[in-house]
């Protein structure tokens, strides 16, 4: 198995801790290793043939530095996209590189910035998915829902005729309202769309050719006349490809259109950690219902339900409830927990004011 990690996101909803050159996947949101490092560590038991990390030029140097410790355990390649084009070009590029060396190679595609409580469970599901993918299926991991979540996309699977999986995917659906999400949960047929996939390199390239012919045509121009794993030799070709294509997600570009999609359910304690307000889902709260990270201590006086990140220092809250308080060396964020998704508006305002040193 080859593991492809998508690590080019900007992570704006974790500002001010997350910045353009050090976004969510390159920082320690939960203390300890960064999100990218955690992603690599959890797949090492699968003994992958190679790990390919797709990032962007701004983050490439830091990505290389963070991955250096793993190169004695597994071959690691960093692919720096010249410009962001969403996930379909990133997946297609990684598949083309793998296929040039191993056309039927199984590739698992994982986001770099998700939280997973049960690492062993993930490895078991990926191993099951790999068996399905060998037969030419596009396999997605569907997260077993635990609540009527309105912040995630869903997929519907036909669970009626099989045991534990895989299940044929009937359709993908966008983020629902609460009533719709509740009906999804009660039906037992709907799963959260995790953005994790397993397929053969040649299978996904064929499906890209079928559903995204313009991207496929550009990927076909890649010349691997040298050592296929000397990826720096491809920089000029990649720049040309990315300059000629538009952006598209692999979900919309292929998965929602293909008739070759199967799903393995995954009950692995998953969260996409989409904003500061997601931390109580994955970390233990104290007696005041608060969560503190990157802090020496949180002193909660007549306060409850706060989420704090203290830049290694002490954070004190007095007489406030359900706030997000984040301090870094040069910026402070304070907002109600229910408005944490709006932090990206701060980033947009900083861009408008050309205060780039805080981005």
N, C-alpha and C positions, 0 to 999 in steps of 0.2 A: 504494500500500500504506500502511495505517496500522499503526503498531507500538504494541502494548500491553505495557507492562513491569509485571510484578507485583513490587512492592517493599514489601510489608507484613510480611515475616517478622521473627521476633525473633532468629534466629541464635544461640540459646543455646549451641550447641556450640563457639562461638568465644569464649566468656567466658574471661578478663576483658577482652579487647580489644573484644568485641562487647557492647553494652549496649542496653537497651530503646529509648533515644532515638537511639542510633547503632549499629544492628545490623550484621551482616556486610556487607550491600549498601552501607552508608554509610561503611564504613571501607576503608582500604587494606591488605587482608590480604597482598597480594603486593608492596607498595611501589608508588609511583606513584599513578595515578588510583584512585578507589574502584571497587568492583565495579559499582555503578550507572553511574558515568561510563564505565567500560569497555564496558558493555552498550550505552549510547547511541552511543558512538564506533564500535563495530563495525558498526552498522546504517546509519550515515550514507551509505555508498556506495550504498545502495538508494534514496536520495532519497525517504524516506517523506513522505507528505502531511502527517502529523501524528504526534507521539509522545504517547501517553497513559500516564502513570505512576500506578498505583494503589497508594497507601500507606495509612497510618493517621494519626490526628490527632497522635500523639506524635512521628511522624517527618516530618510534612508540612513544617515550617519548614526543617529541614535538607535535605530533599529539594529544595525550591524553591531553596535557596541553591546546592546542588551542580549543579543543572541550568541555572542562569542563563547560564553561558558558552555554552550550545548554542542559545539562543533566537534568535541572529542567523543560525543555520544551518537551523533547522527549527522550526515551531510546536510548543511543548511545553505540555501541560496536566498538572497534578497533581490527582488525585482523592483526597481524604482520607476513607477509610471511618471512620464513627463507632465501629465495633467490628468485630473480626475475625470473618469468617464463612467462612473458607477460600476456595478459588479460584473456585468456581462463581458466587457472587454478584458477585465482582470482574470475572470475564469477562463475565457477563451485563450488568452495568452498563455496562462499556466498549462492548460490542456495541450496546446500546440507544442510547448517545450517538452512536456512529458511524452507526448505521442511520438516526437522525433526520436526519442530514445527507447520507448516501450509503448507501442500503440495500444495494447490491451491493458496497460497498467491501470490499476484501480486508484482513483484519487478521491480523497475525502476533502471537502471544502468546509472550512470552519471560520467564523468571525473571530477576530483577535480579542474582542472586548466583552465577551459574555461571561457570566458567572455560572458555574456548575458545581453543585454541592457533591454529587456522586460521580467522581472521576472514573471509578471502576465500572459503574453502570454505563457511562458514555462509551467506554472502550468496548463493552459487550455489545451495545447497540451498533456501533460502527462495524464491528466484526460481522454481525448478522447482515447489516446493510451491504457489506462488501460481497457476501455470497450472492445476494440478490443482484447486485450490480454486474457481477460476472456474466449474468445471462442477458445483458444488454438493456437493463432497466435504468432509468434515472431515479435514484432513491433520495427521498427527503426524510429528515427526522421530524416527526410531529410530536410536540410536547404535550403530554397528558395534562389538560387544564385543571387547575385547582380552584379557580374562581371565575366569575363572569367578567374577565378582563377586557376593557375597552381600548387598551393601548397597544394591543397586538393584532396582527393579521391572523387569519385562521385558514385551515384547509379542511375540507370535508372528505372523509374516507369511507369506503364501503367495508364495514367491519362485520358484515352479517355472515359471510361464508367461510371465514378462516379462523385459525386459532389465535396465536399471539402476533401474527403478522408474517409477511408484509401485507398491506392492504392497498388496493387500487385507490388512487386519489380521484375524486369526482370533480372537485373544483377548489380554487383558491378564492378567498373573500377578503375584502379590506377590513379595516378596524370597524367593529360594529358599535351601535349604541348599546346601552345597558340591557334593555329588554331583549334585544337580539342576541347579545352575548349570553344572557341567561338561558335562552332557548337552545343555544349551541351546547352549553354545558349540560343541560338536562337530556339532550338527545343521545349523547355518548358517541356521536359520529364526527365531532369536530375537535381539532387539535390546534394548538398554537403553532404558527409558522416560525420555526426556529432559525431559518437561514443556514442550516447545516445540510450538506448534500454529500452523496457518494455515488460515483459512476465510473465507468471506464473512460479513459481519455478519448478513444475513438468514438464512443457513443455520444458524448456531449458535443464533440466537434461535428458529428453528423447532424445532430439536432440543431446546432447553431447554423449549420449550412441550410437546413430546411426552413427554419423560422427567422433567421437573421442573416440572410445571404450577403448583405453588404459587409458585415463584420467578417463572415467566413471568407469572403473574397480577399479582404485585406490580410487576414491571418495566413492565408495560403501563400502570400508573398514572402513569408519568412524563409530565409536561406540559412540552413544549418550545415553549411559546407565545412565548418571547422568543428572543434570539440563542442558538442551540444551543451555541455555543462559550463562552458566558459560564457556565461550569460552577459558579461560586459561587452562581448563582441556584438550583441544584438541591440545595443543602445540606440544606434542610429536608425536601425530598421523599426524599432518600437516607436521612436519619436515620429517617424513618417506615418506609421499606422494610426497612432493616436491623433495626429494632426488631421487625418482624413475621415475620422468617424465621429459619430455623436455618442452621447451617453445613454445607457439603458441598463436596467437591472436584469439579472439572470432570471428572476422570478417572472417578470412581465415578458421579457424577450423570449424565453424558452419554456419555463416550467408551467405557466398558465396555458400554454398553447399545445404542449406535447401530449400525445396519447400513450407515452411510455413511462408514466410517473407512478411509482409505488412509494408507500410510506411505511416506515417502521416507527411504532410509538416509543417515546422515550419519557420515562418517569425518573428524572435525574436531578431534580432540584435546580431547575434552570431559570435564569432571569437574564434579560438583555441589559440590565442596569442602565435603563434609558435616561435616568436623571438622578439627582440627589435624593429625591423622595423614594427611590427604590431601595435604598440601603436597609431600611427596617425589614424588607422581605428576605434579606440574606444574612443579616447580622443580628446577634442577640441584643435585645433592648435592656436597659438597666431598669431599676425599680421605678424610675420616673417616666418610662416609656421613651427614653432618649437613646440615640445612637451616636457614639463619638469615634472618629477615626483621625489618624495623624495628629493626635493630641496627647499631651502628658496627662491631662485630667480634664473632666468637664464638671464644674461645680454648678449644680442646678438648685437654685434657691427659689422656692415657690414657682417652679417651672416644670413643664411636662411636655413630652412628645417632640422634643427638638432634635434636629440632626446637625451635628457640629463637626467641623474639620479645622483643627487649630494650628496648622503649620508647625507641629511639634511642641507647642506651648500649652498653656492653660486657657480654657474657655469658661467663662462664667455667664450664666443666664439668670436673670432675676425677674420674676413676675411675668414671664412670657410663656406661651404655649404654641406648639406646632410650628416652630420657625426652623428655617435652614440658615445656619450661620457658618460661613466658610471664610477663613482668613489665609492669605498667602503673604509673601514678602512685600507685595506691591499692590494688593487689591483685597477688598472685603465684599462679600455678598451676604445680604440679609433679605429673606423673602419668606412668605408663608409656604408651608409644605405643599399645599394644594396648587401653588403657582410655580413650582420648581421647573415645570416643562417650559416656562416662558423665559428661562435664562438665556436662550439663544437670542432673544431680543436685545439683551445687553451687548452681546457680541456684534449684532448688526448695528447698534448705535455707536459702538466704538469704531467700527469700520467707517460709518458715515462721518464721524468726527476726525477720522484719520489718526486715531490714537493707537497706532499699530503696535507700540511697545507693550500693550496690554492684551494683545490677541494671541 
